């Protein structure tokens, strides 16, 4: 049975409540990006507008259509730990956090949107570990012995968690914050649940990278907001919280990202100079001005022309083309370019829950890495382009003379 997705229009800015939002990018009609599908269900698939709008008041970019999170995160086919590069990334993140925060033994450490436990499994038994995961992926974390609350995090649930577990010393939310519709309610919950000298840490794809490198594939229905420091600074200030440190991350779950550290305003952490540097830079780059985003929209259209020329040229030379990796953002790419199985033979992915299904909207079969190599595909559009170095060094497809078409930050064929 195919799930029926509910949706609504976004009528005001989710940070400052401004109703005057300006549309600047229309990527067309798309199905939810993680709704991988069986062939028999093609005719029942739903499509929704993928349009981004700007709030010139606080600088937040956000989708104009909100697909229900309850529906998206019910049966969820994304498992973080299937990416070896991401496993390494979160292991290093935990090591860095522990060195920076130095929590005492038995401290409560919480990961909101913990998925299959990819982050929490890196903490020792010295700490009280809790995962919050509303989707089916939380079952995989539970099997590893991680304590899971199968809920969406919000102010009401934060109060219940506080009564049950006490205050949290560390709360992480990696590649989660952009998914939240009622972001004010979410932050209000964090402010209640976080210890006086606790730290809230978020990672998110950075708007600056999206704009400069034309990385439009981070735009899909799970990602309701496209984040920068300026609107987040305003948001946390509303709840007497303070951004005190920022780190640039080259490999995040969706590409280049920022890691932002937040505490209560009266906590012991002093704000580092880097925060003002980011705020001043974003002001200089006109992150609140619509012209900045209309320029981005023009570049997205130009990218489409260029990548299609490249793919058509390969096809005209009788080259067999596939795609490599089946991340959610890859489906934005496939559907915006209107690619299908006539041009893309198959998509390689090592997630068991995706193999045997088809990409949403574009309906390209997903096969295992080993099966992909048997098809004799010469060129593969690298949908998981943010892990290009990892794949070039480790994938047997490359070792067997395959070539990647890397879309970002510049269209390129490797090796």
C-alpha positions in Angstrom: 0.0 0.0 0.0 1.4 3.4 -1.0 1.4 6.0 1.7 -0.8 9.1 1.2 1.2 12.2 2.1 -0.5 15.2 3.7 0.8 18.7 3.1 0.2 22.4 3.7 1.4 25.7 2.4 3.9 27.7 4.4 2.3 31.1 4.9 4.8 32.8 7.2 8.5 32.7 8.1 9.0 30.0 10.7 11.6 32.1 12.6 10.3 35.7 12.6 6.6 35.1 11.5 6.9 37.5 8.6 4.1 36.9 6.0 5.9 38.7 3.1 7.9 35.8 1.6 9.4 36.0 -1.9 9.7 33.0 -4.2 13.1 32.7 -5.9 13.5 29.1 -7.2 11.0 26.7 -8.7 12.4 23.2 -9.2 9.1 21.8 -10.4 6.9 19.0 -9.0 8.7 16.3 -7.0 7.8 13.3 -4.8 9.2 13.2 -1.3 12.9 12.3 -1.9 13.1 9.3 0.4 9.9 7.6 -0.9 11.6 4.9 -2.9 9.0 3.0 -4.7 8.0 -0.4 -6.1 7.1 -0.7 -9.8 3.5 -1.7 -9.1 3.0 1.6 -7.2 4.2 4.1 -9.9 0.6 5.2 -10.8 -0.1 6.1 -7.1 2.9 8.4 -6.6 2.3 11.9 -5.3 4.2 15.0 -6.4 4.4 18.4 -4.6 5.9 21.8 -5.6 9.5 22.3 -4.8 9.7 26.0 -4.5 12.0 28.1 -2.2 11.1 31.5 -0.8 13.1 34.1 1.1 12.2 36.1 4.2 14.0 39.4 3.7 13.3 40.3 7.4 15.5 37.6 9.0 17.2 36.0 6.0 15.7 32.5 6.2 15.1 30.5 3.0 12.3 28.0 3.3 10.0 25.8 1.1 6.6 27.1 0.3 5.1 23.6 0.7 5.4 21.5 3.9 4.9 17.8 3.5 3.9 16.1 6.7 6.9 15.0 8.8 4.7 12.2 10.3 4.3 10.8 6.8 7.9 11.3 5.7 9.5 9.8 8.8 7.2 6.8 9.2 8.8 4.1 7.1 12.1 5.8 6.5 14.6 4.1 4.1 17.7 6.2 5.0 20.2 4.5 7.3 23.2 6.7 8.1 25.6 3.9 8.9 25.4 2.5 5.4 27.8 5.4 4.5 31.3 4.5 5.7 32.4 8.1 5.2 29.6 9.3 7.4 30.5 6.7 10.1 34.0 8.2 10.2 32.6 11.7 10.2 30.4 11.2 13.3 33.1 9.3 15.2 35.4 12.2 14.8 32.6 14.6 15.7 32.0 12.8 19.0 35.7 12.8 19.8 35.8 16.5 19.2 32.7 17.2 21.3 34.0 15.2 24.3 37.3 17.0 24.2 35.6 20.4 24.0 32.7 19.9 26.5 34.3 17.3 28.9 31.0 16.0 30.4 31.1 14.2 33.8 30.4 10.5 34.1 26.7 9.6 34.0 25.9 12.9 32.2 22.9 12.6 29.9 23.8 12.9 26.2 21.0 13.1 23.7 20.9 12.8 19.9 17.8 14.2 18.3 17.0 12.4 15.0 19.6 9.7 15.9 18.6 7.5 12.9 20.3 4.1 13.4 22.5 5.2 16.2 25.5 6.3 14.1 26.5 9.1 16.5 25.5 7.7 19.9 27.4 4.4 19.4 30.6 6.4 19.7 30.0 7.3 23.3 31.3 5.0 26.1 29.2 3.4 28.8 30.4 6.2 31.1 27.5 8.3 29.9 23.7 8.1 30.0 22.9 7.9 26.3 19.5 8.6 24.8 18.3 8.7 21.1 15.2 10.5 19.9 14.0 9.0 16.6 10.4 9.1 15.3 11.1 7.0 12.3 11.5 3.2 11.7 15.3 3.7 11.5 15.3 3.9 15.3 14.8 0.2 15.5 18.3 -0.4 14.2 19.7 1.8 17.0 17.6 -0.1 19.6 19.0 -3.4 18.4 22.5 -2.0 19.4 21.3 -1.5 22.9 20.7 2.3 22.6 17.8 3.7 24.6 15.3 5.2 22.1 12.3 7.5 22.5 10.1 7.1 19.4 8.8 10.7 19.3 9.2 13.9 17.5 11.1 16.4 19.6 9.1 19.5 20.7 8.3 21.6 23.7 5.7 19.3 25.1 7.8 16.2 24.7 10.8 18.0 26.1 8.9 18.5 29.4 8.1 14.8 29.5 11.8 13.9 28.8 12.9 16.3 31.5 10.7 14.5 34.1 11.9 11.1 33.0 15.6 11.7 32.4 16.6 15.0 34.0 18.6 17.7 32.1 20.9 16.9 29.2 24.5 18.0 29.2 25.0 17.5 25.5 22.2 17.6 22.8 23.1 17.0 19.2 20.9 17.4 16.1 22.9 16.7 13.0 21.2 17.2 9.6 17.9 17.5 11.5 17.4 21.2 12.3 16.5 22.0 8.6 13.7 19.3 8.8 11.7 21.1 11.6 8.6 23.0 10.7 7.8 24.5 14.1 11.4 25.5 14.8 10.4 27.9 17.5 8.7 25.2 19.5 11.7 22.9 18.9 14.2 25.5 20.3 11.9 26.2 23.2 12.0 22.5 24.0 15.8 22.5 23.8 16.1 25.4 26.1 14.0 23.5 28.8 15.8 20.2 28.3 19.4 21.5 28.2 21.4 21.8 31.4 22.5 25.2 32.7 26.0 24.7 31.3 24.9 22.2 28.7 25.6 22.5 25.0 23.3 22.1 22.0 25.2 21.2 18.8 23.7 21.3 15.3 25.1 20.5 11.9 23.4 21.6 8.7 24.2 22.2 5.0 25.4 25.8 4.9 23.5 28.3 2.7 26.7 29.9 1.6 27.9 26.7 -0.1 24.5 26.2 -1.7 24.6 29.7 -3.2 28.2 29.8 -4.3 28.6 26.3 -5.6 25.0 26.1 -7.0 24.3 23.0 -4.8 20.6 22.9 -5.4 20.2 19.2 -4.7 20.1 19.9 -0.9 16.6 21.2 -1.6 14.0 18.6 -1.1 10.8 18.2 1.0 12.5 16.9 4.1 14.7 20.1 4.2 12.1 22.8 5.0 14.7 25.5 5.8 18.1 26.5 4.2 20.1 27.8 7.1 22.7 30.4 7.7 24.1 32.0 10.9 22.1 35.3 10.8 18.5 33.9 11.2 19.7 31.2 13.6 21.3 33.9 15.8 18.0 35.7 16.0 16.1 32.4 16.7 18.3 31.4 19.6 18.3 34.9 21.1 14.5 34.7 21.3 14.9 31.8 23.8 17.8 33.4 25.7 20.3 31.1 24.0 23.6 32.1 22.4 25.7 30.8 19.5 29.2 30.6 21.0 31.2 28.7 18.4 31.1 27.7 14.7 33.1 25.1 12.8 33.2 24.6 9.1 32.6 21.0 8.1 33.8 19.7 4.6 31.9 16.4 4.8 28.4 16.5 6.2 25.4 14.2 5.5 24.3 16.5 2.6 27.6 18.1 1.6 29.6 21.1 3.1 28.1 22.1 6.4 28.4 24.2 9.5 28.6 22.8 13.1 27.2 25.4 15.5 27.5 25.3 19.3 24.8 26.8 21.3 24.4 27.4 25.1 22.2 29.3 27.5 23.0 33.0 27.5 24.2 32.8 31.1 26.3 29.6 30.6 30.1 29.5 31.1 31.0 29.5 27.4 32.3 32.7 26.0 31.4 33.6 22.4 34.3 33.2 20.0 35.3 35.8 17.4 34.3 33.4 14.7 30.6 34.0 15.3 30.8 37.8 14.6 33.0 36.9 11.6 30.2 34.8 10.1 27.5 37.4 10.9 29.5 40.2 9.2 30.4 38.0 6.2 26.7 37.1 5.7 25.7 40.8 5.9 28.4 41.7 3.3 27.2 38.8 1.0 23.6 40.2 1.1 22.0 37.1 2.6 18.8 39.1 3.3 18.5 40.5 -0.3 16.3 38.8 -2.9 18.8 39.7 -5.8 21.3 37.3 -4.2 18.9 34.4 -4.6 17.6 35.3 -8.1 21.2 35.2 -9.2 21.4 31.7 -7.7 18.3 30.7 -9.5 19.8 31.8 -12.9 22.9 29.7 -12.1 20.8 26.6 -11.4 19.2 26.9 -14.8 22.6 27.2 -16.4 23.8 24.1 -14.6 20.9 22.2 -16.0 21.8 23.1 -19.5 25.5 22.2 -19.0 25.0 18.8 -17.3 22.4 17.7 -19.8 24.7 18.6 -22.7 27.4 16.5 -21.0 25.1 13.5 -20.5 23.6 13.8 -24.1 27.1 13.9 -25.5 28.1 10.6 -23.7 24.8 9.0 -24.9 25.4 10.1 -28.5 28.8 8.3 -28.2 27.1 5.1 -27.2 28.3 5.3 -23.6 26.3 3.4 -21.0 25.4 5.8 -18.2 24.3 5.0 -14.6 24.2 6.8 -11.3 26.1 6.1 -8.1 24.5 6.4 -4.6 20.8 6.9 -3.9 20.7 9.7 -1.3 17.6 11.8 -1.0 19.3 14.8 -2.6 20.1 12.7 -5.6 16.4 12.5 -6.4 16.2 16.3 -6.5 18.9 16.1 -9.2 17.3 13.3 -11.2 13.8 14.8 -11.1 14.9 18.4 -11.9 16.9 17.2 -14.8 13.9 15.0 -15.9 16.2 11.9 -16.1 14.8 8.4 -16.2 15.7 4.8 -17.1 16.0 5.7 -20.8 19.3 7.6 -20.1 20.3 6.3 -16.6 20.5 2.5 -16.7 20.5 1.9 -12.9 21.5 3.4 -9.6 24.1 1.7 -7.4 23.5 1.8 -3.6 24.4 -0.5 -0.7 21.3 0.2 1.4 19.4 -3.1 1.6 16.0 -1.3 2.1 16.5 0.5 -1.2 17.9 -2.3 -3.4 15.1 -3.7 -5.7 13.1 -0.5 -5.5 13.0 2.5 -7.9 14.0 6.1 -7.5 11.0 8.3 -6.7 9.7 10.2 -9.7 12.4 9.2 -12.1 11.7 5.4 -11.7 15.3 4.2 -12.2 16.0 0.7 -10.7 18.3 0.6 -7.7 20.8 -2.3 -7.6 23.6 -3.4 -5.3 27.2 -2.1 -6.0 28.2 -5.6 -7.3 25.2 -5.9 -9.6 25.9 -2.4 -10.9 29.4 -3.4 -11.9 28.1 -6.4 -13.9 26.0 -4.1 -16.1 29.1 -2.7 -17.9 28.2 0.9 -17.1 31.1 3.2 -18.2 30.0 6.5 -16.6 28.1 7.1 -13.4 26.5 10.4 -12.3 27.8 10.6 -8.7 24.7 11.5 -6.7 26.6 11.2 -3.5 29.1 13.7 -4.8 30.0 15.0 -1.3 31.9 11.7 -0.8 33.8 11.8 -4.1 37.2 11.4 -2.5 36.1 8.4 -0.5 34.5 6.7 -3.5 37.5 7.4 -5.8 39.8 5.8 -3.3 37.6 2.9 -2.2 35.0 1.9 -4.8 35.6 -1.2 -6.8 33.6 0.5 -9.7 36.4 3.0 -10.1 39.1 0.3 -9.7 37.4 -1.6 -12.6 37.8 1.5 -14.9 34.5 3.1 -14.2 34.3 6.9 -14.3 32.3 9.3 -12.1 30.5 12.4 -13.5 30.8 14.7 -10.5 28.2 17.5 -10.6 29.5 19.8 -7.9 31.1 22.2 -7.2 32.0 22.0 -10.9 30.9 19.5 -13.5 33.9 17.1 -13.8 34.7 13.5 -14.9 37.0 11.5 -12.6 39.4 9.9 -12.4 
